Amino acid sequence: MICLATAEAAGAEAESALPAAASLELVHAFSLVHDDLPALDDDSERRGRASTWARYGEAVGILTGDALLAEAFRLALSYPSPAVARELAQATLGMIGGQYLDITDTAPDEVTLHRLKTGCLFAASVGLGLWVAEVPERDQALWRAFGDELGLLFQIVDDILDGDGYVLSHGAEGARALADEAAASARERLAAIPADTSILGDIVEVLATRTA
């Protein structure tokens, strides 16, 4: 949704961003399928149902994640410019790097961990939309600043709902204050963009107030 809304706000038809948006969603799905594996998080349940490996076996879980990733890049490479695929690759590598820091407990700080593990895909959701809309790189800074704030907002609210992460390090009230600050910063970033970003603004409100 963020990718589609960004592309539309930047002047493209939302439908033109569907392959890019789907590629991002597939990378996210790949990361969840592999994260659930016994070698990583060892989760037998995902979204209220048996996780892929728990239902079909570890081997199928590994192959499923591999296939999701390959299909993601097939879609990303359907555009004339390689910029979409390059953006997706950078985000995927960042996300995997964050996962490595997490499982090895070697992250230098909480901000770095979340910026990589979660923030990369949020930033890419904006970046992909910009490339689809053919926004020159020199004009992307304000949009990308918004994407960074959006990723931070999601992570803080997610931790509030789960009672971990920022809640453990800052307390419930402190985490809520950080979420409010991130939401305010995201709104300010959007206000500085010379385009109709109302749908992106609605997404900020949904993330800031979500309860599940």
Z-matrix of the N, CA and C atoms (Angstrom, degrees):
N
C 1 1.457
C 2 1.525 1 111.46
N 3 1.327 2 115.94 1 -40.37
C 4 1.467 3 119.63 2 179.61
C 5 1.526 4 110.54 3 -64.95
N 6 1.316 5 116.16 4 -41.84
C 7 1.469 6 120.79 5 179.00
C 8 1.522 7 110.44 6 -62.61
N 9 1.316 8 117.52 7 -46.98
C 10 1.463 9 121.42 8 -179.25
C 11 1.521 10 110.87 9 -63.62
N 12 1.334 11 116.09 10 -44.15
C 13 1.464 12 120.18 11 -179.02
C 14 1.521 13 111.46 12 -65.63
N 15 1.330 14 117.11 13 -36.92
C 16 1.467 15 120.60 14 178.56
C 17 1.520 16 110.75 15 -66.13
N 18 1.321 17 115.94 16 -46.66
C 19 1.461 18 119.55 17 -179.61
C 20 1.524 19 110.62 18 -59.35
N 21 1.324 20 116.14 19 -43.57
C 22 1.462 21 120.03 20 -179.34
C 23 1.528 22 111.38 21 -65.79
N 24 1.327 23 116.32 22 -43.58
C 25 1.468 24 119.89 23 179.16
C 26 1.519 25 111.40 24 -63.61
N 27 1.329 26 116.34 25 -30.08
C 28 1.463 27 120.98 26 -178.33
C 29 1.524 28 112.66 27 -85.47
N 30 1.339 29 116.72 28 1.07
C 31 1.453 30 119.16 29 173.10
C 32 1.506 31 117.07 30 109.61
N 33 1.329 32 118.68 31 2.75
C 34 1.461 33 121.13 32 178.99
C 35 1.527 34 110.45 33 -100.35
N 36 1.318 35 116.06 34 164.83
C 37 1.460 36 120.37 35 171.39
C 38 1.525 37 108.38 36 -73.47
N 39 1.313 38 116.26 37 133.71
C 40 1.462 39 119.39 38 -177.99
C 41 1.532 40 111.58 39 -56.38
N 42 1.336 41 115.99 40 -36.95
C 43 1.466 42 119.70 41 -178.17
C 44 1.523 43 112.43 42 -61.53
N 45 1.326 44 116.71 43 -28.57
C 46 1.463 45 119.32 44 -179.39
C 47 1.524 46 111.85 45 -68.17
N 48 1.323 47 116.40 46 -18.33
C 49 1.463 48 120.31 47 -179.42
C 50 1.525 49 112.61 48 -94.99
N 51 1.326 50 117.94 49 1.28
C 52 1.465 51 119.86 50 -177.72
C 53 1.535 52 113.57 51 -58.54
N 54 1.340 53 120.03 52 -45.38
C 55 1.471 54 118.40 53 177.45
C 56 1.529 55 112.36 54 -60.14
N 57 1.325 56 116.78 55 -40.63
C 58 1.467 57 120.26 56 179.41
C 59 1.520 58 110.85 57 -65.74
N 60 1.327 59 116.35 58 -44.44
C 61 1.463 60 120.31 59 179.80
C 62 1.520 61 110.70 60 -63.68
N 63 1.334 62 116.33 61 -41.42
C 64 1.464 63 119.93 62 178.96
C 65 1.524 64 111.13 63 -65.53
N 66 1.329 65 116.36 64 -37.53
C 67 1.475 66 119.33 65 179.86
C 68 1.524 67 110.35 66 -62.78
N 69 1.328 68 116.23 67 -39.40
C 70 1.461 69 120.06 68 178.56
C 71 1.530 70 110.80 69 -66.28
N 72 1.316 71 115.92 70 -42.04
C 73 1.462 72 120.45 71 179.18
C 74 1.531 73 110.72 72 -63.35
N 75 1.316 74 116.85 73 -37.59
C 76 1.457 75 120.93 74 178.90
C 77 1.529 76 111.27 75 -67.23
N 78 1.320 77 117.11 76 -39.09
C 79 1.467 78 119.75 77 175.80
C 80 1.520 79 110.13 78 -62.65
N 81 1.334 80 116.14 79 -42.21
C 82 1.465 81 119.59 80 177.19
C 83 1.521 82 110.63 81 -60.32
N 84 1.344 83 116.72 82 -45.10
C 85 1.461 84 120.45 83 179.20
C 86 1.529 85 111.16 84 -62.68
N 87 1.316 86 116.49 85 -41.85
C 88 1.476 87 120.85 86 176.29
C 89 1.525 88 111.14 87 -56.22
N 90 1.340 89 115.53 88 -44.48
C 91 1.464 90 119.30 89 -177.67
C 92 1.528 91 111.23 90 -65.02
N 93 1.323 92 117.60 91 -36.88
C 94 1.458 93 120.73 92 -179.96
C 95 1.526 94 111.40 93 -70.60
N 96 1.331 95 116.06 94 -43.03
C 97 1.469 96 120.07 95 179.45
C 98 1.531 97 110.31 96 -60.17
N 99 1.319 98 116.88 97 -43.88
C 100 1.463 99 120.07 98 -179.83
C 101 1.533 100 112.04 99 -75.56
N 102 1.320 101 118.03 100 -35.96
C 103 1.468 102 120.02 101 178.09
C 104 1.518 103 111.69 102 -60.59
N 105 1.317 104 117.13 103 -33.06
C 106 1.467 105 120.90 104 -177.85
C 107 1.520 106 113.17 105 -73.34
N 108 1.322 107 118.15 106 -16.24
C 109 1.470 108 121.58 107 -176.13
C 110 1.532 109 111.61 108 -58.84
N 111 1.341 110 116.98 109 150.20
C 112 1.476 111 120.48 110 179.89
C 113 1.522 112 113.76 111 -54.65
N 114 1.330 113 118.48 112 -32.53
C 115 1.464 114 121.35 113 -178.74
C 116 1.521 115 112.45 114 -70.45
N 117 1.336 116 116.96 115 -18.79
C 118 1.463 117 120.73 116 -179.61
C 119 1.528 118 109.62 117 -110.26
N 120 1.331 119 118.06 118 -99.57
C 121 1.471 120 119.69 119 -175.54
C 122 1.520 121 113.78 120 -88.31
N 123 1.334 122 116.66 121 -14.51
C 124 1.468 123 122.01 122 178.36
C 125 1.532 124 111.62 123 53.81
N 126 1.330 125 115.70 124 51.44
C 127 1.469 126 121.31 125 178.56
C 128 1.521 127 109.91 126 -101.94
N 129 1.316 128 116.18 127 125.93
C 130 1.464 129 120.41 128 -179.43
C 131 1.524 130 112.10 129 -93.56
N 132 1.341 131 116.75 130 -1.98
C 133 1.460 132 119.93 131 -179.26
C 134 1.521 133 109.88 132 -133.81
N 135 1.322 134 115.26 133 141.92
C 136 1.468 135 121.65 134 177.80
C 137 1.526 136 107.78 135 -142.38
N 138 1.310 137 116.33 136 121.82
C 139 1.467 138 122.33 137 178.30
C 140 1.524 139 112.06 138 54.64
N 141 1.328 140 115.22 139 41.74
C 142 1.449 141 120.49 140 175.11
C 143 1.521 142 115.41 141 79.41
N 144 1.326 143 116.71 142 5.83
C 145 1.465 144 121.12 143 179.25
C 146 1.514 145 109.21 144 -132.19
N 147 1.322 146 115.90 145 165.67
C 148 1.464 147 119.87 146 178.68
C 149 1.526 148 109.57 147 -60.24
N 150 1.323 149 116.78 148 134.38
C 151 1.459 150 120.02 149 177.17
C 152 1.526 151 109.21 150 -66.94
N 153 1.324 152 115.87 151 165.21
C 154 1.462 153 120.34 152 -173.49
C 155 1.520 154 112.18 153 -56.85
N 156 1.324 155 117.36 154 -49.50
C 157 1.465 156 119.27 155 -177.52
C 158 1.528 157 111.34 156 -67.35
N 159 1.335 158 117.37 157 -35.47
C 160 1.456 159 120.48 158 -178.65
C 161 1.528 160 110.90 159 -65.97
N 162 1.318 161 116.76 160 -32.38
C 163 1.465 162 120.02 161 -178.95
C 164 1.518 163 112.81 162 -87.54
N 165 1.340 164 116.26 163 -38.93
C 166 1.465 165 119.07 164 -172.51
C 167 1.528 166 114.41 165 -113.69
N 168 1.329 167 117.47 166 -5.42
C 169 1.451 168 120.52 167 -178.83
C 170 1.514 169 112.41 168 102.95
N 171 1.334 170 116.08 169 157.09
C 172 1.457 171 120.59 170 -176.53
C 173 1.523 172 112.74 171 -63.37
N 174 1.319 173 117.34 172 -42.00
C 175 1.463 174 120.52 173 -177.65
C 176 1.523 175 110.93 174 -60.22
N 177 1.320 176 116.70 175 -45.06
C 178 1.460 177 120.47 176 178.70
C 179 1.529 178 110.30 177 -66.35
N 180 1.325 179 116.78 178 -35.95
C 181 1.457 180 120.06 179 177.24
C 182 1.515 181 111.88 180 -60.94
N 183 1.326 182 116.69 181 -42.83
C 184 1.466 183 121.00 182 178.51
C 185 1.520 184 110.63 183 -64.73
N 186 1.333 185 116.58 184 -47.13
C 187 1.461 186 120.50 185 -178.93
C 188 1.533 187 111.55 186 -65.07
N 189 1.320 188 116.58 187 -36.12
C 190 1.458 189 120.23 188 178.99
C 191 1.523 190 110.44 189 -62.60
N 192 1.328 191 116.53 190 -46.38
C 193 1.458 192 119.79 191 177.66
C 194 1.520 193 111.63 192 -61.18
N 195 1.333 194 116.26 193 -41.98
C 196 1.463 195 120.23 194 178.60
C 197 1.528 196 110.88 195 -60.34
N 198 1.328 197 116.17 196 -43.84
C 199 1.465 198 120.48 197 -177.88
C 200 1.529 199 111.29 198 -66.84
N 201 1.324 200 116.78 199 -39.86
C 202 1.461 201 120.38 200 177.85
C 203 1.533 202 110.84 201 -60.68
N 204 1.318 203 116.10 202 -41.86
C 205 1.465 204 120.13 203 -179.57
C 206 1.525 205 111.14 204 -66.93
N 207 1.332 206 116.51 205 -42.21
C 208 1.464 207 119.86 206 179.72
C 209 1.527 208 111.03 207 -64.23
N 210 1.335 209 116.67 208 -42.36
C 211 1.458 210 119.95 209 179.18
C 212 1.528 211 111.30 210 -65.38
N 213 1.331 212 116.05 211 -35.10
C 214 1.468 213 119.82 212 177.75
C 215 1.519 214 110.73 213 -58.26
N 216 1.320 215 116.63 214 -44.81
C 217 1.465 216 118.80 215 -177.82
C 218 1.528 217 112.07 216 -77.56
N 219 1.326 218 117.49 217 -25.63
C 220 1.462 219 118.83 218 172.99
C 221 1.531 220 109.79 219 -61.50
N 222 1.329 221 116.38 220 -43.47
C 223 1.464 222 120.66 221 178.98
C 224 1.527 223 111.55 222 -68.17
N 225 1.329 224 116.28 223 -43.28
C 226 1.466 225 120.05 224 -178.72
C 227 1.522 226 111.34 225 -62.68
N 228 1.314 227 116.86 226 -30.52
C 229 1.466 228 121.01 227 -179.02
C 230 1.525 229 112.86 228 -85.92
N 231 1.333 230 117.15 229 5.74
C 232 1.454 231 119.73 230 178.76
C 233 1.530 232 112.36 231 -80.00
N 234 1.334 233 117.10 232 -7.63
C 235 1.458 234 121.41 233 178.62
C 236 1.522 235 110.51 234 -87.19
N 237 1.339 236 117.64 235 152.72
C 238 1.471 237 120.58 236 179.46
C 239 1.529 238 112.69 237 -59.55
N 240 1.329 239 116.08 238 -37.13
C 241 1.462 240 120.53 239 -179.14
C 242 1.531 241 110.54 240 -93.24
N 243 1.339 242 117.10 241 143.03
C 244 1.456 243 120.17 242 177.01
C 245 1.525 244 112.78 243 -77.14
N 246 1.340 245 117.46 244 -0.77
C 247 1.465 246 120.80 245 -174.20
C 248 1.524 247 112.15 246 -61.65
N 249 1.323 248 117.89 247 -37.25
C 250 1.464 249 121.15 248 -179.92
C 251 1.524 250 110.29 249 -63.39
N 252 1.308 251 116.81 250 -48.55
C 253 1.466 252 120.54 251 -179.79
C 254 1.523 253 111.08 252 -65.34
N 255 1.325 254 116.94 253 -37.39
C 256 1.459 255 120.23 254 178.80
C 257 1.527 256 111.18 255 -64.43
N 258 1.326 257 116.24 256 -42.11
C 259 1.473 258 120.56 257 177.14
C 260 1.526 259 110.81 258 -61.38
N 261 1.328 260 115.63 259 -43.22
C 262 1.463 261 120.22 260 -179.50
C 263 1.531 262 110.47 261 -65.41
N 264 1.328 263 117.10 262 -40.55
C 265 1.465 264 120.74 263 179.80
C 266 1.522 265 110.93 264 -63.24
N 267 1.323 266 117.10 265 -44.35
C 268 1.462 267 120.82 266 -179.36
C 269 1.524 268 110.80 267 -62.67
N 270 1.334 269 116.36 268 -41.61
C 271 1.460 270 120.17 269 179.53
C 272 1.525 271 111.05 270 -66.54
N 273 1.327 272 116.57 271 -40.70
C 274 1.466 273 120.93 272 -179.67
C 275 1.519 274 111.10 273 -64.33
N 276 1.323 275 116.14 274 -43.61
C 277 1.463 276 119.77 275 178.49
C 278 1.528 277 110.84 276 -64.28
N 279 1.332 278 117.01 277 -39.58
C 280 1.455 279 119.91 278 177.36
C 281 1.516 280 111.87 279 -63.22
N 282 1.325 281 116.27 280 -43.61
C 283 1.459 282 121.15 281 178.95
C 284 1.525 283 111.20 282 -61.84
N 285 1.328 284 116.92 283 -43.85
C 286 1.466 285 120.86 284 178.84
C 287 1.531 286 110.02 285 -65.15
N 288 1.321 287 116.76 286 -38.82
C 289 1.464 288 119.84 287 176.49
C 290 1.517 289 111.30 288 -61.63
N 291 1.330 290 116.92 289 -40.20
C 292 1.459 291 120.28 290 177.24
C 293 1.506 292 111.98 291 -64.50
N 294 1.329 293 116.36 292 -38.90
C 295 1.461 294 120.12 293 177.71
C 296 1.532 295 110.63 294 -64.17
N 297 1.335 296 116.04 295 -38.92
C 298 1.469 297 119.87 296 177.59
C 299 1.528 298 110.57 297 -61.66
N 300 1.332 299 116.82 298 -46.82
C 301 1.465 300 120.31 299 178.97
C 302 1.527 301 110.82 300 -59.70
N 303 1.323 302 115.98 301 -35.36
C 304 1.457 303 120.98 302 -178.53
C 305 1.519 304 111.56 303 -68.68
N 306 1.333 305 117.20 304 -50.41
C 307 1.464 306 119.28 305 -174.65
C 308 1.528 307 112.33 306 -74.05
N 309 1.357 308 116.13 307 -22.77
C 310 1.462 309 118.59 308 178.31
C 311 1.522 310 112.00 309 -97.14
N 312 1.332 311 115.91 310 -3.06
C 313 1.463 312 122.00 311 179.91
C 314 1.526 313 111.08 312 54.84
N 315 1.333 314 115.89 313 45.15
C 316 1.468 315 120.80 314 -177.48
C 317 1.528 316 112.70 315 -118.43
N 318 1.318 317 117.55 316 12.46
C 319 1.463 318 119.89 317 179.29
C 320 1.522 319 109.98 318 -65.44
N 321 1.336 320 118.02 319 133.54
C 322 1.465 321 120.08 320 -179.61
C 323 1.526 322 112.85 321 -65.57
N 324 1.335 323 116.27 322 -28.23
C 325 1.465 324 120.81 323 178.22
C 326 1.524 325 108.66 324 -165.06
N 327 1.320 326 115.72 325 168.07
C 328 1.463 327 122.21 326 -176.82
C 329 1.520 328 112.22 327 -64.80
N 330 1.322 329 116.29 328 -38.64
C 331 1.461 330 120.27 329 -178.22
C 332 1.519 331 110.99 330 -62.47
N 333 1.326 332 117.00 331 -44.91
C 334 1.462 333 120.94 332 179.70
C 335 1.516 334 111.08 333 -62.22
N 336 1.326 335 116.58 334 -43.69
C 337 1.459 336 120.76 335 -179.79
C 338 1.521 337 111.36 336 -58.43
N 339 1.328 338 116.77 337 -49.99
C 340 1.457 339 120.04 338 -176.67
C 341 1.526 340 112.09 339 -72.27
N 342 1.336 341 117.02 340 -32.14
C 343 1.462 342 119.94 341 178.32
C 344 1.521 343 110.30 342 -61.86
N 345 1.330 344 116.26 343 -36.67
C 346 1.457 345 120.39 344 179.69
C 347 1.523 346 111.70 345 -83.57
N 348 1.318 347 116.11 346 -53.63
C 349 1.462 348 120.20 347 -171.23
C 350 1.524 349 113.05 348 -66.62
N 351 1.320 350 117.53 349 -37.98
C 352 1.468 351 121.63 350 -177.73
C 353 1.520 352 112.08 351 -114.92
N 354 1.317 353 116.79 352 -44.99
C 355 1.455 354 120.94 353 -172.68
C 356 1.510 355 114.61 354 -63.27
N 357 1.332 356 117.40 355 -30.23
C 358 1.468 357 119.99 356 -176.94
C 359 1.525 358 112.12 357 -59.31
N 360 1.322 359 117.13 358 -42.47
C 361 1.458 360 118.92 359 -178.36
C 362 1.520 361 111.86 360 -72.47
N 363 1.331 362 117.32 361 -32.93
C 364 1.456 363 119.31 362 175.98
C 365 1.523 364 110.18 363 -67.48
N 366 1.313 365 116.80 364 -43.67
C 367 1.457 366 120.32 365 177.76
C 368 1.524 367 110.66 366 -61.82
N 369 1.326 368 116.14 367 -39.82
C 370 1.464 369 120.26 368 179.87
C 371 1.517 370 111.91 369 -68.72
N 372 1.326 371 117.51 370 -30.97
C 373 1.460 372 119.15 371 178.73
C 374 1.522 373 110.78 372 -61.08
N 375 1.322 374 116.05 373 -34.36
C 376 1.460 375 120.75 374 174.42
C 377 1.526 376 110.28 375 -77.08
N 378 1.312 377 116.91 376 -46.51
C 379 1.458 378 120.97 377 -178.45
C 380 1.516 379 113.49 378 -59.37
N 381 1.312 380 117.06 379 -41.49
C 382 1.463 381 120.41 380 179.15
C 383 1.531 382 110.95 381 -62.17
N 384 1.330 383 115.48 382 -42.69
C 385 1.464 384 119.28 383 178.29
C 386 1.512 385 112.10 384 -61.74
N 387 1.323 386 116.25 385 -36.70
C 388 1.467 387 120.52 386 179.30
C 389 1.522 388 111.40 387 -66.41
N 390 1.331 389 116.24 388 -42.38
C 391 1.467 390 119.08 389 -179.71
C 392 1.522 391 110.94 390 -67.53
N 393 1.337 392 116.97 391 -38.34
C 394 1.468 393 119.59 392 177.57
C 395 1.526 394 110.05 393 -61.36
N 396 1.331 395 116.02 394 -39.57
C 397 1.463 396 121.08 395 179.42
C 398 1.524 397 112.20 396 -80.02
N 399 1.316 398 116.93 397 0.49
C 400 1.467 399 123.14 398 178.12
C 401 1.529 400 112.30 399 58.79
N 402 1.326 401 115.64 400 40.42
C 403 1.462 402 120.79 401 175.08
C 404 1.530 403 108.12 402 -76.47
N 405 1.319 404 119.37 403 124.58
C 406 1.474 405 120.84 404 -179.81
C 407 1.529 406 110.97 405 -58.76
N 408 1.303 407 115.68 406 146.75
C 409 1.463 408 120.07 407 -177.57
C 410 1.525 409 111.78 408 -57.69
N 411 1.312 410 117.26 409 -34.15
C 412 1.469 411 120.78 410 -178.84
C 413 1.528 412 111.92 411 -65.77
N 414 1.336 413 117.83 412 -18.26
C 415 1.459 414 121.85 413 -178.37
C 416 1.530 415 112.81 414 -104.69
N 417 1.306 416 117.72 415 12.25
C 418 1.466 417 120.47 416 -172.63
C 419 1.526 418 114.50 417 -96.64
N 420 1.311 419 118.10 418 -11.22
C 421 1.471 420 121.14 419 -169.90
C 422 1.536 421 113.28 420 -55.72
N 423 1.321 422 117.51 421 -47.74
C 424 1.463 423 120.47 422 -177.79
C 425 1.524 424 111.22 423 -63.36
N 426 1.318 425 116.10 424 -41.46
C 427 1.464 426 120.42 425 178.62
C 428 1.527 427 110.76 426 -62.83
N 429 1.311 428 116.46 427 -43.80
C 430 1.459 429 120.70 428 -176.71
C 431 1.536 430 111.21 429 -69.44
N 432 1.310 431 116.81 430 -33.50
C 433 1.460 432 119.88 431 175.29
C 434 1.524 433 109.93 432 -62.34
N 435 1.317 434 115.95 433 -38.49
C 436 1.466 435 120.50 434 176.02
C 437 1.526 436 110.67 435 -63.23
N 438 1.327 437 116.98 436 -44.49
C 439 1.464 438 120.85 437 179.71
C 440 1.512 439 112.29 438 -59.03
N 441 1.322 440 116.82 439 -39.65
C 442 1.467 441 120.65 440 178.38
C 443 1.521 442 111.04 441 -63.98
N 444 1.323 443 117.11 442 -43.06
C 445 1.464 444 121.09 443 179.39
C 446 1.529 445 110.87 444 -65.35
N 447 1.331 446 115.93 445 -37.11
C 448 1.459 447 120.07 446 -179.21
C 449 1.525 448 110.89 447 -65.04
N 450 1.334 449 116.78 448 -41.49
C 451 1.457 450 120.12 449 177.91
C 452 1.512 451 111.89 450 -62.89
N 453 1.322 452 116.45 451 -41.53
C 454 1.467 453 120.42 452 178.56
C 455 1.523 454 110.31 453 -64.09
N 456 1.329 455 116.65 454 -43.60
C 457 1.459 456 120.82 455 179.70
C 458 1.523 457 110.80 456 -59.14
N 459 1.324 458 116.47 457 -46.56
C 460 1.461 459 119.64 458 -179.99
C 461 1.520 460 111.28 459 -58.89
N 462 1.331 461 116.69 460 -46.08
C 463 1.456 462 120.29 461 -176.28
C 464 1.521 463 111.93 462 -63.84
N 465 1.312 464 117.47 463 -43.43
C 466 1.467 465 120.32 464 -178.87
C 467 1.525 466 110.40 465 -64.14
N 468 1.329 467 116.83 466 -46.90
C 469 1.469 468 119.73 467 179.86
C 470 1.519 469 110.39 468 -64.05
N 471 1.319 470 117.18 469 -38.54
C 472 1.465 471 121.04 470 177.49
C 473 1.521 472 110.53 471 -60.46
N 474 1.322 473 116.72 472 -42.22
C 475 1.466 474 120.63 473 178.16
C 476 1.525 475 111.24 474 -66.30
N 477 1.324 476 116.87 475 -36.68
C 478 1.466 477 120.10 476 177.58
C 479 1.525 478 109.93 477 -62.00
N 480 1.314 479 116.33 478 -43.24
C 481 1.462 480 120.34 479 -179.29
C 482 1.522 481 112.10 480 -68.51
N 483 1.344 482 116.32 481 -33.83
C 484 1.466 483 120.49 482 -179.06
C 485 1.524 484 113.01 483 -90.00
N 486 1.332 485 117.20 484 -13.67
C 487 1.453 486 120.95 485 -179.20
C 488 1.511 487 113.69 486 71.79
N 489 1.339 488 118.15 487 29.51
C 490 1.463 489 120.53 488 178.96
C 491 1.525 490 109.82 489 -136.27
N 492 1.332 491 117.23 490 -166.55
C 493 1.464 492 120.75 491 176.69
C 494 1.505 493 113.00 492 57.48
N 495 1.313 494 116.89 493 -116.24
C 496 1.455 495 121.90 494 -177.30
C 497 1.527 496 112.34 495 -63.34
N 498 1.311 497 117.93 496 -26.77
C 499 1.469 498 120.48 497 177.21
C 500 1.525 499 110.14 498 -66.94
N 501 1.332 500 116.31 499 -41.17
C 502 1.460 501 120.30 500 -179.93
C 503 1.521 502 111.74 501 -68.93
N 504 1.330 503 116.88 502 -34.82
C 505 1.466 504 119.81 503 -176.81
C 506 1.527 505 113.78 504 -88.96
N 507 1.346 506 117.23 505 -24.60
C 508 1.465 507 119.62 506 -176.22
C 509 1.520 508 113.84 507 -123.42
N 510 1.326 509 117.32 508 -4.89
C 511 1.457 510 119.99 509 -175.61
C 512 1.514 511 110.39 510 81.12
N 513 1.337 512 116.29 511 162.39
C 514 1.464 513 120.54 512 -176.58
C 515 1.527 514 111.96 513 -62.00
N 516 1.324 515 116.59 514 -45.65
C 517 1.468 516 119.65 515 -178.88
C 518 1.531 517 111.32 516 -69.00
N 519 1.316 518 116.24 517 -38.38
C 520 1.460 519 119.80 518 178.92
C 521 1.518 520 111.39 519 -65.32
N 522 1.334 521 116.36 520 -40.78
C 523 1.458 522 120.26 521 179.16
C 524 1.524 523 110.60 522 -65.57
N 525 1.328 524 116.17 523 -39.64
C 526 1.458 525 119.70 524 179.02
C 527 1.531 526 110.70 525 -64.16
N 528 1.333 527 115.58 526 -38.88
C 529 1.465 528 120.00 527 177.96
C 530 1.527 529 110.38 528 -64.19
N 531 1.328 530 116.70 529 -40.42
C 532 1.463 531 120.35 530 178.54
C 533 1.529 532 110.81 531 -64.69
N 534 1.330 533 116.10 532 -38.74
C 535 1.463 534 120.14 533 178.22
C 536 1.523 535 110.69 534 -63.91
N 537 1.326 536 115.85 535 -41.89
C 538 1.466 537 119.72 536 178.72
C 539 1.528 538 110.93 537 -63.69
N 540 1.336 539 115.84 538 -39.02
C 541 1.464 540 119.90 539 178.21
C 542 1.529 541 111.21 540 -65.28
N 543 1.334 542 115.93 541 -42.28
C 544 1.462 543 120.03 542 179.95
C 545 1.526 544 110.72 543 -64.85
N 546 1.338 545 116.81 544 -39.74
C 547 1.463 546 120.63 545 178.39
C 548 1.522 547 110.49 546 -64.79
N 549 1.323 548 116.34 547 -42.40
C 550 1.460 549 120.24 548 179.07
C 551 1.528 550 110.67 549 -63.84
N 552 1.330 551 116.26 550 -41.17
C 553 1.469 552 119.84 551 179.09
C 554 1.524 553 110.79 552 -64.98
N 555 1.333 554 116.64 553 -39.88
C 556 1.467 555 120.13 554 178.64
C 557 1.518 556 110.58 555 -62.56
N 558 1.333 557 116.55 556 -41.38
C 559 1.465 558 120.16 557 178.16
C 560 1.531 559 110.83 558 -63.16
N 561 1.326 560 116.29 559 -41.17
C 562 1.466 561 120.46 560 179.55
C 563 1.531 562 110.88 561 -64.16
N 564 1.318 563 116.42 562 -40.48
C 565 1.467 564 119.67 563 178.43
C 566 1.519 565 110.09 564 -62.04
N 567 1.326 566 116.55 565 -43.26
C 568 1.464 567 120.09 566 -179.96
C 569 1.525 568 111.38 567 -63.92
N 570 1.326 569 115.92 568 -40.35
C 571 1.465 570 120.29 569 -178.27
C 572 1.525 571 111.86 570 -61.85
N 573 1.326 572 116.34 571 -26.40
C 574 1.465 573 120.66 572 -178.11
C 575 1.523 574 112.71 573 -83.41
N 576 1.329 575 117.25 574 -9.70
C 577 1.464 576 121.21 575 -178.22
C 578 1.527 577 109.63 576 -87.10
N 579 1.320 578 118.12 577 124.90
C 580 1.471 579 121.43 578 -178.29
C 581 1.528 580 112.26 579 -78.36
N 582 1.325 581 116.05 580 67.03
C 583 1.463 582 121.10 581 -179.94
C 584 1.518 583 108.26 582 -160.39
N 585 1.321 584 116.49 583 167.74
C 586 1.457 585 121.09 584 176.23
C 587 1.527 586 108.35 585 -80.84
N 588 1.318 587 116.30 586 100.33
C 589 1.465 588 121.58 587 -176.61
C 590 1.531 589 110.93 588 -109.44
N 591 1.330 590 116.38 589 28.26
C 592 1.466 591 119.84 590 -174.76
C 593 1.527 592 112.61 591 -62.72
N 594 1.324 593 117.50 592 -37.84
C 595 1.468 594 119.32 593 179.62
C 596 1.524 595 110.46 594 -66.90
N 597 1.318 596 116.98 595 -41.30
C 598 1.456 597 120.18 596 175.38
C 599 1.528 598 110.29 597 -61.59
N 600 1.322 599 116.40 598 -36.95
C 601 1.461 600 120.17 599 176.20
C 602 1.518 601 111.43 600 -62.32
N 603 1.319 602 116.42 601 -39.74
C 604 1.468 603 120.04 602 177.20
C 605 1.530 604 110.77 603 -63.15
N 606 1.323 605 116.19 604 -37.60
C 607 1.464 606 120.18 605 178.79
C 608 1.526 607 110.43 606 -64.08
N 609 1.328 608 116.96 607 -39.91
C 610 1.464 609 120.90 608 176.45
C 611 1.521 610 109.97 609 -57.71
N 612 1.323 611 116.64 610 -45.80
C 613 1.468 612 120.20 611 -178.15
C 614 1.523 613 111.08 612 -64.29
N 615 1.325 614 116.68 613 -40.12
C 616 1.466 615 120.20 614 178.78
C 617 1.520 616 110.93 615 -62.65
N 618 1.321 617 116.73 616 -44.61
C 619 1.464 618 120.51 617 -179.47
C 620 1.520 619 111.03 618 -67.03
N 621 1.311 620 116.71 619 -38.62
C 622 1.462 621 120.77 620 -176.01
C 623 1.519 622 112.06 621 -69.66
N 624 1.325 623 117.33 622 -28.53
C 625 1.463 624 120.31 623 -173.42
C 626 1.527 625 113.57 624 -112.96
N 627 1.336 626 117.20 625 5.74
C 628 1.465 627 118.25 626 -175.38
C 629 1.528 628 111.01 627 -65.10
N 630 1.321 629 114.69 628 150.16
C 631 1.460 630 121.01 629 -177.14
C 632 1.528 631 111.98 630 -122.10
N 633 1.321 632 116.93 631 6.59
C 634 1.468 633 120.64 632 179.12
C 635 1.516 634 109.61 633 -152.13
